[in-house]
Amino acid sequence: MSYPVYEGWDKAERRNYLELDLDFLTGLKRREEGYRKFEDDDRFIITDSSRVYFSTANAGKDTLHQYAVYGDPALSRIQYFVVGVRNRHGSRPVTGEVWLDELRLSGVRKDVGSAVRFQSQLAVADVGNASISYNRRNADFHVLQERLGTGNTTERFRADTRLQINKFLPQSWGLKIPLNVSFTDNLTTPKYAPGTDIRLQSGMAPDSILTKGRQFSYNTSFSKSSKSDNWLTRYTLDNLKFNYSAGRSMNSDVQTAERLNRNNSGGASYTLSFGRNNYITPLRPLEKLPLLGKKLAETRLYYTPSSFDVTAKVSETLNESTPRVGESKTQYNLGLDRNFRLGYKILENLTTNFTKVVKSDMDHFRNRYMEAVRGMDPGKVTDINESATTTFSPLLADWLRPSVSYTSNYRWAKPLESTQEGATIAAQARVATSVSVTPRALVEVFYKPSAPAGRRGATRRRRGRGRTQETKQEEEKKEKKPLSPEAEKVLKLLHTAAGKVNPISITYSENRTENAFGVLGSADIPYRLGIEKDHGLAHSEEVGVNTGSRQWQRDFSVRSGVSVTRQINTSFNFARNRVWGVDGNQVRTETQTRDFLPQGVMGNEGMPVPGWNVRLTGVEKLPLVKKIARSASLEHGFSGKETRAWQNHDLQTSKYTSSFSPLVGLSMSSKKGMTLSSRYAIVKTVDNRFGGINSTRVKTDNTWTASTNYAHRGGFNLPLPFFRDFKFQNTINFTLTFDYSQSTTEERNDVQYDLSITDRRNSWKLSPRISYTFGKNVTGGIWYEYRESHSKIVGRKVDRDFGFDVNVPIRG
């Protein structure tokens, strides 16, 4: 836009006033050649890259008012204004000053936002139901928490129907045949042309900028819910399930003129469950053996599997996409998935499960489905997954609970689009063991203190009824000779100490993983089950040197705890992990991680130490605390880690972490309903890098968080004539949160130098908040947050945030 500049303020004729109609400016982008805006003598010139409008006065004199649009600008993308003065006389110099004042925006358009929602439901007893919904939100609609609307008008129509076809059949058949039908229609219309500030007229938006979507789907299934008396039907039809689903969708948007998606899928499954009484007790003759005789005699050996499942699923998808610019694309896929699962409970505490999933590609049977059915041809197998899991958890004693599990996984994959000879196989074998030892139960095997006299007598009175003479004789036989007072005292002390120790849990696992590329043939069963470590197959020459990779992993952990007193509880945990492997280029890597207490500049001068947690309750009983606190507790915790990494037996990196989180933690509830929580933590991390120039980086973080909360509950009654009083309940919560953190980073590039501070950051945050609930539906809150940070690199920075929210549901 260009205007002439006149001398002085020119208040009389107001020729120095620059007035621009934004609607007129954006309208120039849509005008055709010969368009006239103000006067017949005005000129409008259109070129390939510009649109220039020249305005004249009544007498046809040029007013030097010019409006130009270059390229494809938009008011929504304006970042700054540029103002300049140009001398129209090339030979006459001009001197002076040009002042600009009062940049104003008037006549702001205030479009009203609206939203409409409609929903209707219909239910016909238990035969079926239907629902219809319609939603519309125009481009300017927004909720209270939002400043502006989305800029798009959205419309959504949805209809759903569910029909129980089995209700029209005899109930004695026990069939379940639900039919579900769904239809959805979506339309999104932008308020402005994409990437421009040109406002679109209602109902005049071209199809190329609309986003449309229409979906139609239906699905049904067939199953039998009741068991038949006929044995043939009970083992065939009762265990069969069928399902079928289909869907169609059509979509279009700015980039795509039409996108058509079609999908059909159908499946069948057969499940056979065996009875729980199919077992024998082969160890019954060992009943009279001492100690474990009775448990061995009750061992059940099941001679039938527990379950057997077979599932087959066929899916067909067709995607046709026609872009607005370019060629159309079509994707078609016809696949078959077969799933076999066998569960076998060998003993009560020994179970095994085997699963096999086979995926096939049947694209070449497109539009020739019956040919595949008649020939029982599953297509070309592209993927095979096998997994087996065996778990043994014997109950040896109350104080000893071991468990052993073995898992193997095998995969063979060769997609049709793969141009490389041979397939890719992956095998995994994992052994995991765990043992849980209860010290108190272990001591009670040898010694169990007698109950107090009053309690023992009551127990005898309760159990005396209905007790036979044989039971009395057996109990008399079990009575042991009384111990000496000295031995009784020692064993009682040992029993008390063991009762303070939590169960000791020990876990150990080994995991082996192998990947092989370009494998010719299929591996044998021992390799697929993880028994053999070498598949023994040849590799394709196209693979080259990288024939695969191998990885091993070992994990070990111990967990326990001690209850020193009723108020002091502790827990301990120690873990160690080792992972090593060889990749396809024969590069060996290894990583070790363990619980560790770092010491020294590099952290490697410490020792292996388990992590711990300590909790002290009953703090409210202290003299100074009991006056204000209803309950209070203290917490303390530590965890440290050492992680080292090697490559070809050369140490590359090491990392040490010590975390006192929290170093001190306090949780308190006052007698007046106020709660207080405070945590102070110190976390230190040391990163060492080796090879070339050795470097060390130390980062120390100190954090302190504190928060307090107070809730006030109240209400009032509103008396209503001829009705019962209406009661209003309200709750107000006052919350104050304070956070402080300090972070220091120290570095050095050689072990001969001392650490130097490279960065230091301090920050704190204060955030009060008030939230309230009025009645059952009205909720809201108001909050303020002040943040201040200081960095050695950035400097000081202050942020302030304020906000509020109100939620008032309106139903009608």
BELCORFEN-V7147 format. One record per residue. N is the residue number from 1. OMEGA is omega in radians with two decimals (none if undefined). Layout:
n:N omega:OMEGA
n:N omega:OMEGA
This chain:
n:1 omega:3.11
n:2 omega:3.14
n:3 omega:3.03
n:4 omega:3.13
n:5 omega:-3.14
n:6 omega:-3.07
n:7 omega:3.11
n:8 omega:-3.14
n:9 omega:3.13
n:10 omega:-3.08
n:11 omega:-3.06
n:12 omega:-3.10
n:13 omega:3.06
n:14 omega:-3.13
n:15 omega:3.09
n:16 omega:3.10
n:17 omega:3.11
n:18 omega:-3.14
n:19 omega:-3.10
n:20 omega:3.06
n:21 omega:-3.08
n:22 omega:3.08
n:23 omega:3.10
n:24 omega:-3.12
n:25 omega:3.11
n:26 omega:3.12
n:27 omega:3.11
n:28 omega:-3.11
n:29 omega:-3.09
n:30 omega:-3.07
n:31 omega:3.12
n:32 omega:3.14
n:33 omega:3.13
n:34 omega:3.13
n:35 omega:3.11
n:36 omega:-3.07
n:37 omega:-3.04
n:38 omega:-3.05
n:39 omega:-3.14
n:40 omega:-3.12
n:41 omega:3.10
n:42 omega:-3.12
n:43 omega:3.12
n:44 omega:-3.04
n:45 omega:-3.14
n:46 omega:3.01
n:47 omega:-3.12
n:48 omega:-3.05
n:49 omega:-3.09
n:50 omega:3.02
n:51 omega:-3.04
n:52 omega:3.14
n:53 omega:3.13
n:54 omega:-3.11
n:55 omega:3.14
n:56 omega:3.09
n:57 omega:-3.09
n:58 omega:-3.10
n:59 omega:-3.13
n:60 omega:-3.14
n:61 omega:3.14
n:62 omega:3.13
n:63 omega:-3.10
n:64 omega:3.03
n:65 omega:-3.06
n:66 omega:3.11
n:67 omega:-3.06
n:68 omega:3.06
n:69 omega:-3.13
n:70 omega:-3.14
n:71 omega:-3.12
n:72 omega:-3.11
n:73 omega:3.10
n:74 omega:3.13
n:75 omega:-3.13
n:76 omega:-3.13
n:77 omega:-3.14
n:78 omega:3.10
n:79 omega:3.13
n:80 omega:3.09
n:81 omega:3.08
n:82 omega:-3.14
n:83 omega:3.13
n:84 omega:3.12
n:85 omega:-3.11
n:86 omega:3.09
n:87 omega:-3.11
n:88 omega:3.12
n:89 omega:-3.07
n:90 omega:-3.06
n:91 omega:-3.10
n:92 omega:3.12
n:93 omega:-3.14
n:94 omega:3.10
n:95 omega:3.12
n:96 omega:-3.13
n:97 omega:3.08
n:98 omega:-3.12
n:99 omega:3.04
n:100 omega:-3.07
n:101 omega:2.98
n:102 omega:2.98
n:103 omega:-3.03
n:104 omega:3.04
n:105 omega:-3.07
n:106 omega:3.13
n:107 omega:-3.11
n:108 omega:-3.14
n:109 omega:3.13
n:110 omega:-3.13
n:111 omega:-3.11
n:112 omega:3.08
n:113 omega:-3.13
n:114 omega:3.10
n:115 omega:-3.12
n:116 omega:3.08
n:117 omega:-3.14
n:118 omega:-3.13
n:119 omega:3.13
n:120 omega:3.14
n:121 omega:3.12
n:122 omega:3.11
n:123 omega:3.11
n:124 omega:-3.10
n:125 omega:3.09
n:126 omega:-3.14
n:127 omega:-3.11
n:128 omega:3.08
n:129 omega:-3.13
n:130 omega:3.12
n:131 omega:3.12
n:132 omega:3.11
n:133 omega:3.11
n:134 omega:3.13
n:135 omega:3.08
n:136 omega:3.08
n:137 omega:-3.12
n:138 omega:-2.97
n:139 omega:-3.06
n:140 omega:-3.11
n:141 omega:3.07
n:142 omega:3.12
n:143 omega:-3.05
n:144 omega:-3.10
n:145 omega:-3.11
n:146 omega:-3.11
n:147 omega:-3.11
n:148 omega:3.06
n:149 omega:-3.11
n:150 omega:-3.09
n:151 omega:3.12
n:152 omega:3.03
n:153 omega:-3.08
n:154 omega:3.06
n:155 omega:-3.11
n:156 omega:3.07
n:157 omega:-3.09
n:158 omega:3.09
n:159 omega:3.14
n:160 omega:3.12
n:161 omega:3.09
n:162 omega:-3.07
n:163 omega:3.08
n:164 omega:-3.09
n:165 omega:-3.10
n:166 omega:3.11
n:167 omega:3.10
n:168 omega:3.13
n:169 omega:3.13
n:170 omega:-3.11
n:171 omega:-3.12
n:172 omega:3.12
n:173 omega:3.12
n:174 omega:-3.11
n:175 omega:3.04
n:176 omega:-3.09
n:177 omega:3.08
n:178 omega:3.09
n:179 omega:-3.12
n:180 omega:3.13
n:181 omega:-3.10
n:182 omega:3.09
n:183 omega:-3.12
n:184 omega:3.11
n:185 omega:-3.12
n:186 omega:3.09
n:187 omega:3.11
n:188 omega:-3.11
n:189 omega:3.13
n:190 omega:3.11
n:191 omega:3.12
n:192 omega:3.05
n:193 omega:-3.06
n:194 omega:3.10
n:195 omega:-3.12
n:196 omega:3.03
n:197 omega:3.12
n:198 omega:-3.10
n:199 omega:-3.12
n:200 omega:3.10
n:201 omega:-3.11
n:202 omega:3.12
n:203 omega:-3.09
n:204 omega:-3.13
n:205 omega:3.12
n:206 omega:-3.10
n:207 omega:-3.07
n:208 omega:-3.13
n:209 omega:3.10
n:210 omega:3.03
n:211 omega:-3.06
n:212 omega:3.08
n:213 omega:3.13
n:214 omega:-3.11
n:215 omega:3.06
n:216 omega:-3.10
n:217 omega:3.05
n:218 omega:3.13
n:219 omega:3.13
n:220 omega:3.13
n:221 omega:-3.13
n:222 omega:3.10
n:223 omega:-3.11
n:224 omega:-3.04
n:225 omega:-3.11
n:226 omega:3.14
n:227 omega:-3.13
n:228 omega:3.09
n:229 omega:3.13
n:230 omega:-3.05
n:231 omega:3.14
n:232 omega:3.10
n:233 omega:-3.10
n:234 omega:-3.11
n:235 omega:3.13
n:236 omega:-3.03
n:237 omega:-3.12
n:238 omega:-3.07
n:239 omega:-3.13
n:240 omega:3.05
n:241 omega:3.13
n:242 omega:3.07
n:243 omega:3.12
n:244 omega:3.10
n:245 omega:3.14
n:246 omega:-3.14
n:247 omega:3.08
n:248 omega:3.11
n:249 omega:3.07
n:250 omega:-3.10
n:251 omega:3.05
n:252 omega:3.11
n:253 omega:-3.06
n:254 omega:-3.10
n:255 omega:-3.01
n:256 omega:3.10
n:257 omega:3.12
n:258 omega:3.06
n:259 omega:-3.09
n:260 omega:3.13
n:261 omega:3.08
n:262 omega:3.09
n:263 omega:3.08
n:264 omega:3.11
n:265 omega:3.12
n:266 omega:-3.11
n:267 omega:3.10
n:268 omega:3.14
n:269 omega:3.11
n:270 omega:-3.12
n:271 omega:3.13
n:272 omega:3.12
n:273 omega:-3.13
n:274 omega:-3.13
n:275 omega:-3.13
n:276 omega:-3.11
n:277 omega:-3.13
n:278 omega:-3.09
n:279 omega:3.05
n:280 omega:3.11
n:281 omega:-3.04
n:282 omega:-3.09
n:283 omega:3.13
n:284 omega:3.13
n:285 omega:-3.11
n:286 omega:-3.05
n:287 omega:-3.05
n:288 omega:3.09
n:289 omega:3.14
n:290 omega:3.09
n:291 omega:-3.02
n:292 omega:-3.06
n:293 omega:-3.10
n:294 omega:3.14
n:295 omega:3.10
n:296 omega:-3.13
n:297 omega:-3.12
n:298 omega:-3.14
n:299 omega:-3.14
n:300 omega:3.09
n:301 omega:-3.09
n:302 omega:-3.10
n:303 omega:3.05
n:304 omega:3.06
n:305 omega:3.12
n:306 omega:3.14
n:307 omega:3.12
n:308 omega:-3.09
n:309 omega:3.04
n:310 omega:-3.13
n:311 omega:3.07
n:312 omega:-3.11
n:313 omega:3.09
n:314 omega:3.14
n:315 omega:3.14
n:316 omega:3.11
n:317 omega:3.10
n:318 omega:3.13
n:319 omega:3.09
n:320 omega:-3.08
n:321 omega:3.12
n:322 omega:3.13
n:323 omega:3.11
n:324 omega:3.06
n:325 omega:3.13
n:326 omega:-3.07
n:327 omega:3.13
n:328 omega:3.12
n:329 omega:3.14
n:330 omega:3.09
n:331 omega:-3.13
n:332 omega:3.12
n:333 omega:3.06
n:334 omega:-3.05
n:335 omega:3.12
n:336 omega:3.08
n:337 omega:3.10
n:338 omega:-3.06
n:339 omega:3.11
n:340 omega:-3.14
n:341 omega:3.13
n:342 omega:3.08
n:343 omega:-3.07
n:344 omega:3.06
n:345 omega:-3.05
n:346 omega:3.07
n:347 omega:3.12
n:348 omega:-3.11
n:349 omega:3.12
n:350 omega:-3.13
n:351 omega:3.09
n:352 omega:3.13
n:353 omega:3.13
n:354 omega:-3.13
n:355 omega:3.08
n:356 omega:-3.13
n:357 omega:-3.12
n:358 omega:3.12
n:359 omega:-3.10
n:360 omega:3.07
n:361 omega:-3.09
n:362 omega:-3.10
n:363 omega:-3.10
n:364 omega:3.07
n:365 omega:-3.14
n:366 omega:-3.10
n:367 omega:3.08
n:368 omega:-3.04
n:369 omega:-3.08
n:370 omega:3.09
n:371 omega:3.09
n:372 omega:3.14
n:373 omega:-3.13
n:374 omega:3.14
n:375 omega:-3.10
n:376 omega:-3.09
n:377 omega:-3.13
n:378 omega:-3.11
n:379 omega:-3.10
n:380 omega:-3.12
n:381 omega:-3.12
n:382 omega:-3.06
n:383 omega:3.08
n:384 omega:3.09
n:385 omega:3.10
n:386 omega:3.10
n:387 omega:3.13
n:388 omega:-3.13
n:389 omega:3.10
n:390 omega:-3.10
n:391 omega:3.12
n:392 omega:-3.11
n:393 omega:-3.13
n:394 omega:3.08
n:395 omega:-3.07
n:396 omega:-3.12
n:397 omega:3.12
n:398 omega:-3.10
n:399 omega:-3.09
n:400 omega:-3.14
n:401 omega:3.11
n:402 omega:3.08
n:403 omega:3.13
n:404 omega:3.10
n:405 omega:3.11
n:406 omega:-3.11
n:407 omega:3.07
n:408 omega:3.10
n:409 omega:-3.13
n:410 omega:3.10
n:411 omega:3.04
n:412 omega:-3.06
n:413 omega:3.03
n:414 omega:3.14
n:415 omega:-3.14
n:416 omega:-3.11
n:417 omega:3.14
n:418 omega:3.14
n:419 omega:-3.11
n:420 omega:3.10
n:421 omega:3.13
n:422 omega:-3.09
n:423 omega:3.07
n:424 omega:3.11
n:425 omega:3.10
n:426 omega:-3.12
n:427 omega:3.13
n:428 omega:3.08
n:429 omega:-3.07
n:430 omega:3.07
n:431 omega:-3.13
n:432 omega:3.12
n:433 omega:3.08
n:434 omega:3.13
n:435 omega:3.08
n:436 omega:-3.11
n:437 omega:3.10
n:438 omega:-3.06
n:439 omega:-3.10
n:440 omega:3.12
n:441 omega:3.11
n:442 omega:3.12
n:443 omega:-3.11
n:444 omega:3.02
n:445 omega:-3.12
n:446 omega:-3.07
n:447 omega:3.07
n:448 omega:-3.08
n:449 omega:3.14
n:450 omega:3.14
n:451 omega:3.08
n:452 omega:-3.04
n:453 omega:-3.11
n:454 omega:-3.13
n:455 omega:-3.13
n:456 omega:-3.14
n:457 omega:3.12
n:458 omega:3.13
n:459 omega:-3.14
n:460 omega:3.13
n:461 omega:-3.13
n:462 omega:-3.07
n:463 omega:-3.07
n:464 omega:-3.08
n:465 omega:3.05
n:466 omega:-3.12
n:467 omega:-3.10
n:468 omega:3.14
n:469 omega:-3.14
n:470 omega:3.12
n:471 omega:3.11
n:472 omega:-3.13
n:473 omega:3.13
n:474 omega:3.12
n:475 omega:3.11
n:476 omega:3.13
n:477 omega:-3.10
n:478 omega:-3.14
n:479 omega:-3.09
n:480 omega:3.11
n:481 omega:3.14
n:482 omega:-3.14
n:483 omega:3.07
n:484 omega:-3.13
n:485 omega:-3.13
n:486 omega:3.13
n:487 omega:3.11
n:488 omega:-3.13
n:489 omega:-3.14
n:490 omega:-3.12
n:491 omega:3.11
n:492 omega:3.09
n:493 omega:3.10
n:494 omega:3.12
n:495 omega:3.12
n:496 omega:3.14
n:497 omega:3.13
n:498 omega:3.13
n:499 omega:3.12
n:500 omega:-3.13
n:501 omega:3.09
n:502 omega:3.08
n:503 omega:-3.13
n:504 omega:-3.11
n:505 omega:3.14
n:506 omega:3.13
n:507 omega:3.09
n:508 omega:-3.13
n:509 omega:3.05
n:510 omega:-3.10
n:511 omega:3.12
n:512 omega:-3.10
n:513 omega:3.14
n:514 omega:3.04
n:515 omega:-3.14
n:516 omega:-3.08
n:517 omega:3.07
n:518 omega:-3.11
n:519 omega:3.12
n:520 omega:3.13
n:521 omega:-3.13
n:522 omega:-3.09
n:523 omega:3.11
n:524 omega:-3.10
n:525 omega:3.13
n:526 omega:3.11
n:527 omega:-3.14
n:528 omega:3.09
n:529 omega:3.10
n:530 omega:-3.12
n:531 omega:3.09
n:532 omega:-3.08
n:533 omega:-3.11
n:534 omega:-3.12
n:535 omega:3.06
n:536 omega:-3.12
n:537 omega:3.13
n:538 omega:3.11
n:539 omega:3.10
n:540 omega:3.11
n:541 omega:3.14
n:542 omega:-3.10
n:543 omega:-3.10
n:544 omega:-3.06
n:545 omega:-3.07
n:546 omega:-3.13
n:547 omega:3.12
n:548 omega:-3.11
n:549 omega:3.11
n:550 omega:-3.14
n:551 omega:3.10
n:552 omega:-3.11
n:553 omega:3.08
n:554 omega:3.14
n:555 omega:3.12
n:556 omega:3.13
n:557 omega:3.09
n:558 omega:3.14
n:559 omega:3.07
n:560 omega:3.14
n:561 omega:-3.13
n:562 omega:3.01
n:563 omega:-3.07
n:564 omega:3.03
n:565 omega:3.09
n:566 omega:-3.12
n:567 omega:-3.08
n:568 omega:3.11
n:569 omega:3.14
n:570 omega:3.05
n:571 omega:-3.09
n:572 omega:3.13
n:573 omega:3.07
n:574 omega:-3.11
n:575 omega:3.11
n:576 omega:-3.10
n:577 omega:3.10
n:578 omega:3.14
n:579 omega:3.06
n:580 omega:-3.09
n:581 omega:3.13
n:582 omega:-3.13
n:583 omega:-3.07
n:584 omega:3.11
n:585 omega:3.10
n:586 omega:3.05
n:587 omega:-3.10
n:588 omega:3.10
n:589 omega:-3.13
n:590 omega:3.11
n:591 omega:3.10
n:592 omega:3.13
n:593 omega:3.11
n:594 omega:3.05
n:595 omega:-2.93
n:596 omega:3.03
n:597 omega:-3.06
n:598 omega:3.07
n:599 omega:3.12
n:600 omega:-3.10
n:601 omega:-3.12
n:602 omega:3.09
n:603 omega:-3.03
n:604 omega:-3.12
n:605 omega:-3.13
n:606 omega:-3.08
n:607 omega:3.07
n:608 omega:-3.12
n:609 omega:3.11
n:610 omega:3.02
n:611 omega:-3.08
n:612 omega:3.04
n:613 omega:-3.14
n:614 omega:3.12
n:615 omega:-3.14
n:616 omega:3.11
n:617 omega:3.14
n:618 omega:3.14
n:619 omega:-3.12
n:620 omega:-3.13
n:621 omega:3.12
n:622 omega:-3.02
n:623 omega:-3.07
n:624 omega:-3.05
n:625 omega:-3.02
n:626 omega:3.12
n:627 omega:-3.07
n:628 omega:-3.00
n:629 omega:3.00
n:630 omega:3.05
n:631 omega:-3.13
n:632 omega:3.13
n:633 omega:3.10
n:634 omega:-3.13
n:635 omega:3.07
n:636 omega:-3.13
n:637 omega:3.11
n:638 omega:2.99
n:639 omega:3.12
n:640 omega:-3.10
n:641 omega:2.99
n:642 omega:3.13
n:643 omega:3.13
n:644 omega:-3.09
n:645 omega:3.11
n:646 omega:2.98
n:647 omega:-3.05
n:648 omega:3.08
n:649 omega:3.07
n:650 omega:-3.14
n:651 omega:-3.11
n:652 omega:-3.11
n:653 omega:3.00
n:654 omega:-3.10
n:655 omega:-3.13
n:656 omega:-3.12
n:657 omega:3.02
n:658 omega:-3.06
n:659 omega:2.97
n:660 omega:-3.02
n:661 omega:-0.04
n:662 omega:2.95
n:663 omega:3.02
n:664 omega:3.09
n:665 omega:-3.11
n:666 omega:3.03
n:667 omega:-3.05
n:668 omega:3.05
n:669 omega:-3.08
n:670 omega:-3.12
n:671 omega:-3.13
n:672 omega:3.06
n:673 omega:-3.14
n:674 omega:3.11
n:675 omega:-3.11
n:676 omega:3.10
n:677 omega:-3.12
n:678 omega:3.13
n:679 omega:3.03
n:680 omega:-3.04
n:681 omega:3.07
n:682 omega:3.13
n:683 omega:-3.13
n:684 omega:-3.11
n:685 omega:3.12
n:686 omega:3.10
n:687 omega:3.10
n:688 omega:3.08
n:689 omega:-3.07
n:690 omega:-3.09
n:691 omega:-3.05
n:692 omega:3.08
n:693 omega:3.13
n:694 omega:-3.11
n:695 omega:3.11
n:696 omega:3.13
n:697 omega:-3.10
n:698 omega:3.12
n:699 omega:-3.12
n:700 omega:-3.14
n:701 omega:3.03
n:702 omega:-3.11
n:703 omega:3.07
n:704 omega:3.12
n:705 omega:3.11
n:706 omega:3.12
n:707 omega:3.10
n:708 omega:-3.07
n:709 omega:3.08
n:710 omega:-3.12
n:711 omega:3.09
n:712 omega:-3.13
n:713 omega:3.14
n:714 omega:-3.14
n:715 omega:3.11
n:716 omega:3.14
n:717 omega:3.07
n:718 omega:-3.12
n:719 omega:3.13
n:720 omega:3.12
n:721 omega:3.09
n:722 omega:3.12
n:723 omega:3.08
n:724 omega:-3.07
n:725 omega:3.10
n:726 omega:-3.04
n:727 omega:3.07
n:728 omega:3.09
n:729 omega:3.09
n:730 omega:-3.14
n:731 omega:3.10
n:732 omega:3.11
n:733 omega:3.04
n:734 omega:-3.11
n:735 omega:3.09
n:736 omega:-3.09
n:737 omega:3.11
n:738 omega:3.12
n:739 omega:3.09
n:740 omega:3.12
n:741 omega:3.09
n:742 omega:-3.10
n:743 omega:-3.14
n:744 omega:3.13
n:745 omega:3.11
n:746 omega:-3.08
n:747 omega:2.98
n:748 omega:-3.09
n:749 omega:3.11
n:750 omega:-3.11
n:751 omega:3.14
n:752 omega:-3.09
n:753 omega:3.06
n:754 omega:3.10
n:755 omega:3.09
n:756 omega:-3.11
n:757 omega:3.11
n:758 omega:3.13
n:759 omega:3.08
n:760 omega:-3.08
n:761 omega:3.06
n:762 omega:3.10
n:763 omega:3.05
n:764 omega:-3.06
n:765 omega:3.10
n:766 omega:-3.04
n:767 omega:2.97
n:768 omega:-3.14
n:769 omega:3.06
n:770 omega:3.09
n:771 omega:-3.08
n:772 omega:3.05
n:773 omega:-3.12
n:774 omega:-3.06
n:775 omega:-3.14
n:776 omega:-2.98
n:777 omega:-3.04
n:778 omega:3.10
n:779 omega:3.12
n:780 omega:-3.14
n:781 omega:3.09
n:782 omega:-3.06
n:783 omega:3.10
n:784 omega:-3.12
n:785 omega:3.10
n:786 omega:-3.12
n:787 omega:3.10
n:788 omega:-3.12
n:789 omega:3.11
n:790 omega:-3.12
n:791 omega:3.12
n:792 omega:-3.09
n:793 omega:-3.03
n:794 omega:-3.06
n:795 omega:-3.08
n:796 omega:3.14
n:797 omega:-3.12
n:798 omega:3.09
n:799 omega:3.08
n:800 omega:3.11
n:801 omega:3.10
n:802 omega:3.14
n:803 omega:3.07
n:804 omega:3.11
n:805 omega:3.11
n:806 omega:3.12
n:807 omega:3.14
n:808 omega:3.11
n:809 omega:3.10
n:810 omega:-3.12
n:811 omega:3.13
n:812 omega:none
